[in-house]
Amino acid sequence: MTHAIRVHEHGGPDVMRWETVDVPPPGPGEARVRHTAIGVNYIDVYFRTGLYTPPGLPFTPGMEAAGVVEAVGDGVTDVAVGDRVAYAAGPPGAYAEARVIAADRLVALPESISDEQAAGMMLKGLTAQYLLRRTYRVQPGDTVLVHAAAGGVGLIACQWAHHLGATVVGTVGSADKAALAQAHGCHYPVNYREEDFVERVREITGGAGVAAVYDSVGQDTFMGSLDCLRPMGTMASFGQSSGSVPPLDPGILAQKGSLFLTRPTLFTYMARREDLLASTAELFDVVARGAVRIEVNQRFALGDAAGAHRDLEGRRTTGSTILLP
Ligand SMILES: NC(=O)c1ccc[n+]([C@@H]2O[C@H](COP(=O)([O-])OP(=O)(O)OC[C@H]3O[C@@H](n4cnc5c(N)ncnc54)[C@H](OP(=O)(O)O)[C@@H]3O)[C@@H](O)[C@H]2O)c1
């Protein structure tokens, strides 16, 4: 008997129900994975509330997990039964003891990476990878701004940007989070509940502005983020934890200094398997060398996914949150 979280109607955390489900055998090109640890991400909240549309109702949330391959379908060559694997991929379905997923989305885990680390970093770490290495490729000597610097993506991005030789400014919602971000590569934590982060960035950069802003907070920070950029700087608006960003007149980008604005997603950047494998190799390398530490700071039983969502939305989490089957 396999258990999974299922959402029958959109709403608050309590719409996530613990139910028994049938997990079919894998079809051609698919693998069945028995999960050992599952990552919790803000995108799971968007699917639960209906901001993003799931494939249908009821559905099982979750796009990040680690586990063991227990069966493969015809034509699968990327993984074999018994392999330790992890993934960051759609469609949703990770909040389950086991699931079927396209085998070309799975990556084998090296011994240096534990299942809990993998579940805490596949989606968040690959996001940090593409943002810092591909969306705006951080150069030594750059100053960059990372919002929600003590969060899941934020804590990884601060360490990685620091490792790449950048000066990192990071916004956080409390003094404790400021200390945590600072201990993870953020040179200048700014509590944006108490301080004007635009003014602080201007001070820190001597008025020059930053090369790039990595903004996952959305509505509350978007316009301020544009004001933090140097001329021709890059605004990577990659999330909306505080609410969606309203429509924008592109003329604003001209007025504020010929800025580049992008709204990237992990799933575009990882669509080709060769990109997934190359990006994962980079991520595993910085983690194995200790340049980036994966801080799994919250663990919940899989059946208590609602508790994990309440804490994530309530800004009570730091680093990564995982569910344990
Ligand atoms: N586009 C992509 O490819 C991609 C991939 C992964 C994640 N994301 C996005 O990146 C963001 C971070 O994801 P995550 O899973 O790592 O979550 P997270 O950053 O750990 O959690 C969200 C954080 O946002 C901050 N926040 C600011 N205003 C908030 C509000 N009104 N309500 C709730 N939180 C607020 C909070 O930190 P403070 O208290 O410090 O403000 C909170 O801890 C999400 O927006 C997610 O959708 C995008």
The ligand as a Gaussian input file, in Angstrom:
#p B3LYP/6-31G(d) Opt

LIG

0 1
 N       11.901000      30.425000     -11.298000
 C       12.517000      29.380000     -10.814000
 O       13.192000      28.646000     -11.548000
 C       12.438000      29.097000      -9.367000
 C       13.026000      27.936000      -8.833000
 C       13.005000      27.735000      -7.454000
 C       12.389000      28.671000      -6.617000
 N       11.802000      29.756000      -7.169000
 C       11.173000      30.788000      -6.343000
 O       12.122000      31.197000      -5.387000
 C       11.463000      31.575000      -4.191000
 C       12.114000      30.914000      -3.026000
 O       11.751000      29.557000      -2.975000
 P       12.152000      28.676000      -1.740000
 O       11.434000      27.396000      -1.907000
 O       13.631000      28.678000      -1.603000
 O       11.477000      29.463000      -0.525000
 P       12.167000      30.343000       0.639000
 O       12.966000      31.436000       0.023000
 O       12.843000      29.423000       1.578000
 O       10.904000      30.911000       1.390000
 C       10.325000      32.095000       1.029000
 C       10.965000      33.280000       1.767000
 O       10.542000      34.463000       1.109000
 C       10.551000      35.508000       2.033000
 N        9.317000      36.294000       1.936000
 C        9.257000      37.618000       1.702000
 N        8.001000      38.035000       1.707000
 C        7.225000      36.959000       1.963000
 C        5.826000      36.782000       2.103000
 N        4.959000      37.798000       1.993000
 N        5.360000      35.543000       2.369000
 C        6.213000      34.508000       2.476000
 N        7.565000      34.616000       2.353000
 C        8.052000      35.848000       2.101000
 C       10.711000      34.906000       3.431000
 O       12.033000      35.183000       3.887000
 P       12.276000      36.510000       4.800000
 O       11.477000      36.318000       6.067000
 O       13.735000      36.515000       5.027000
 O       11.781000      37.660000       3.991000
 C       10.529000      33.424000       3.204000
 O       11.278000      32.634000       4.121000
 C        9.987000      31.302000      -4.405000
 O        9.350000      32.482000      -4.806000
 C       10.005000      30.290000      -5.527000
 O        8.830000      30.279000      -6.263000
 C       11.802000      29.975000      -8.512000

